[in-house]
């Protein structure tokens, strides 16, 4: 479970202007989607899994583009902290890639999903402990709001489904649907931050 809690959970303004509160909300949404995938079957499970994959792609890509660069620059030992988070993210992406090849009704799906959940939860706890607390201490309100704006743009604009045509490359992680979604999310985040893709 989460070690940090969103300050003022009912304060929508804080969620809009504080990147840490926004990311913590996403961690909660990810946990809830894992619960939904586990608790459903058939088309409901497929739909919940698609939403989970989308949120994971948006969340991790936004962190790679927004949070990690700030952490590298601003946190003591930031380079090491970010490298450890990237190693955790890589493990989760590899498990997710294995899941992409399975139907949600396949007997192999749930064991892989539970492995993904464990990887994602361990990664989230590490982010909260080693990145988020320090970002809140190191960043001024303007920086927190700018990072939140970029992540909200990615969340709002990332497509719900992969681009047609990439499904045939699903076995190749570099070209699979999750990678395509992450690439489009990366472009959205960079545009929101005023950077060229």
C-alpha positions as CSV (number, residue, x, y, z in Angstrom):
1,X,0.0,0.0,0.0
2,X,1.0,3.6,-0.4
3,X,3.3,5.3,2.1
4,X,2.3,8.8,1.1
5,X,-1.2,10.1,0.9
6,X,-2.5,13.0,-1.2
7,X,-2.6,16.1,0.9
8,X,-6.2,17.4,1.0
9,X,-7.6,14.5,-1.0
10,X,-10.8,16.5,-1.7
11,X,-8.9,19.6,-2.9
12,X,-9.2,19.4,-6.7
13,X,-7.1,22.5,-7.1
14,X,-4.2,20.8,-5.3
15,X,-4.5,17.9,-7.7
16,X,-4.4,20.2,-10.7
17,X,-1.4,22.2,-9.5
18,X,0.7,19.7,-7.6
19,X,2.4,17.0,-9.7
20,X,3.0,14.8,-6.6
21,X,-0.7,14.8,-5.7
22,X,-1.6,14.0,-9.3
23,X,0.8,11.1,-9.5
24,X,-0.4,9.8,-6.1
25,X,-4.0,9.9,-7.5
26,X,-2.8,7.9,-10.5
27,X,-1.1,5.3,-8.2
28,X,-4.5,4.9,-6.5
29,X,-6.3,4.6,-9.9
30,X,-3.8,2.0,-11.0
31,X,-4.4,-0.1,-7.8
32,X,-8.2,0.2,-8.4
33,X,-7.8,-1.0,-12.0
34,X,-5.7,-4.0,-11.0
35,X,-8.6,-4.8,-8.5
36,X,-11.1,-4.4,-11.3
37,X,-9.2,-6.7,-13.7
38,X,-8.9,-9.3,-11.0
39,X,-12.5,-9.2,-10.0
40,X,-14.1,-9.3,-13.5
41,X,-14.2,-11.8,-16.4
42,X,-14.8,-11.8,-20.1
43,X,-15.4,-8.5,-21.9
44,X,-15.4,-6.6,-18.6
45,X,-12.0,-7.9,-17.8
46,X,-10.7,-7.1,-21.3
47,X,-12.0,-3.5,-21.0
48,X,-10.6,-3.0,-17.5
49,X,-7.2,-4.4,-18.7
50,X,-7.2,-2.0,-21.7
51,X,-7.8,0.9,-19.3
52,X,-5.1,-0.3,-17.0
53,X,-2.6,-0.6,-19.8
54,X,-3.4,2.9,-21.0
55,X,-3.0,4.4,-17.6
56,X,0.3,2.6,-16.9
57,X,1.6,3.8,-20.3
58,X,0.5,7.4,-19.7
59,X,1.8,7.4,-16.1
60,X,5.2,5.8,-16.8
61,X,5.9,7.9,-19.9
62,X,4.9,11.1,-18.2
63,X,7.2,10.2,-15.3
64,X,10.1,9.5,-17.7
65,X,9.5,12.9,-19.5
66,X,8.6,15.1,-16.5
67,X,9.5,13.7,-13.1
68,X,12.7,11.8,-13.8
69,X,14.5,14.8,-15.5
70,X,13.6,17.0,-12.6
71,X,14.7,14.4,-10.1
72,X,18.1,14.0,-11.9
73,X,18.7,17.7,-11.7
74,X,17.2,18.6,-8.3
75,X,17.6,15.7,-5.9
76,X,20.7,14.7,-4.0
77,X,21.9,11.5,-5.7
78,X,19.1,12.1,-8.3
79,X,20.9,10.2,-11.1
80,X,21.1,7.0,-9.0
81,X,17.5,7.4,-7.8
82,X,16.2,7.7,-11.4
83,X,18.3,4.8,-12.7
84,X,16.8,2.6,-10.0
85,X,13.3,3.6,-11.0
86,X,14.1,3.0,-14.7
87,X,15.3,-0.5,-13.9
88,X,12.0,-1.2,-12.0
89,X,10.0,0.3,-14.9
90,X,11.8,-2.0,-17.4
91,X,10.9,-5.1,-15.4
92,X,7.2,-4.0,-15.4
93,X,7.2,-3.3,-19.1
94,X,8.6,-6.7,-19.9
95,X,5.9,-8.4,-17.8
96,X,3.3,-6.1,-19.5
97,X,4.6,-7.1,-22.9
98,X,4.1,-10.8,-22.0
99,X,0.5,-10.0,-21.0
100,X,-0.2,-8.3,-24.4
101,X,0.2,-11.7,-26.1
102,X,-2.4,-13.3,-23.9
103,X,-6.2,-13.1,-23.9
104,X,-7.5,-12.1,-20.5
105,X,-9.3,-15.5,-20.3
106,X,-6.1,-17.4,-20.9
107,X,-5.1,-19.5,-17.8
108,X,-1.6,-17.9,-18.0
109,X,-3.1,-14.3,-17.8
110,X,-3.8,-14.1,-14.0
111,X,-0.4,-15.3,-12.8
112,X,1.3,-12.8,-15.2
113,X,-1.1,-10.0,-14.1
114,X,-0.3,-10.7,-10.4
115,X,3.5,-10.5,-11.2
116,X,2.9,-7.2,-13.0
117,X,0.9,-5.9,-10.0
118,X,3.7,-6.8,-7.6
119,X,6.3,-5.1,-9.9
120,X,4.1,-2.0,-10.3
121,X,3.3,-1.7,-6.5
122,X,7.0,-2.1,-5.6
123,X,7.9,0.5,-8.1
124,X,5.2,2.9,-6.9
125,X,6.4,2.6,-3.3
126,X,9.9,3.3,-4.3
127,X,8.8,6.4,-6.3
128,X,6.8,7.7,-3.4
129,X,9.7,7.2,-1.0
130,X,12.7,8.2,-3.1
131,X,11.3,10.6,-5.6
132,X,8.0,12.1,-4.7
133,X,8.8,13.3,-1.2
134,X,12.0,14.9,-2.4
135,X,10.3,16.6,-5.3
136,X,7.7,18.1,-3.1
137,X,10.5,19.5,-0.9
138,X,12.7,20.6,-3.8
139,X,10.2,22.1,-6.2
140,X,8.5,25.5,-5.9
141,X,4.7,25.8,-6.6
142,X,5.4,27.0,-10.2
143,X,7.5,23.9,-11.0
144,X,5.0,21.5,-9.4
145,X,2.1,23.1,-11.4
146,X,4.1,23.0,-14.7
147,X,4.9,19.4,-14.2
148,X,1.2,18.6,-13.3
149,X,0.0,20.5,-16.4
150,X,2.2,18.3,-18.7
151,X,1.0,15.1,-17.0
152,X,-2.6,16.1,-17.2
153,X,-2.2,16.9,-20.9
154,X,-0.8,13.4,-21.5
155,X,-3.6,11.8,-19.4
156,X,-6.3,13.7,-21.4
157,X,-4.9,13.3,-24.8
158,X,-3.4,9.8,-24.8
159,X,-5.5,7.5,-27.0
160,X,-7.5,4.8,-25.3
161,X,-6.6,2.2,-27.9
162,X,-3.4,1.5,-29.8
163,X,-3.0,2.8,-33.4
164,X,-4.4,0.5,-36.0
165,X,-1.7,-1.4,-37.7
166,X,0.7,-1.9,-34.7
167,X,-1.1,-5.0,-33.5
168,X,0.8,-7.3,-35.9
169,X,4.1,-6.2,-34.2
170,X,2.8,-7.1,-30.7
171,X,5.5,-9.8,-30.1
172,X,8.2,-7.2,-30.7
173,X,8.2,-5.1,-27.5
174,X,9.9,-2.2,-29.2
175,X,7.1,-2.0,-31.8
176,X,4.2,-3.3,-29.8
177,X,1.0,-1.4,-28.9
178,X,2.2,-0.3,-25.4
179,X,5.4,1.1,-27.0
180,X,3.3,3.0,-29.6
181,X,1.0,4.4,-26.9
182,X,4.1,5.5,-24.9
183,X,5.6,7.2,-28.0
184,X,2.4,9.1,-28.6
185,X,2.2,10.0,-24.9
186,X,5.8,11.2,-25.0
187,X,4.9,13.5,-27.9
188,X,1.9,14.9,-26.0
189,X,4.0,15.6,-22.9
190,X,6.7,17.3,-24.8
191,X,4.2,19.5,-26.6
192,X,2.6,20.4,-23.2
193,X,6.0,21.4,-21.9
194,X,6.8,23.5,-25.0
195,X,9.5,21.1,-26.2
196,X,9.8,19.7,-29.7
197,X,9.1,16.0,-30.1
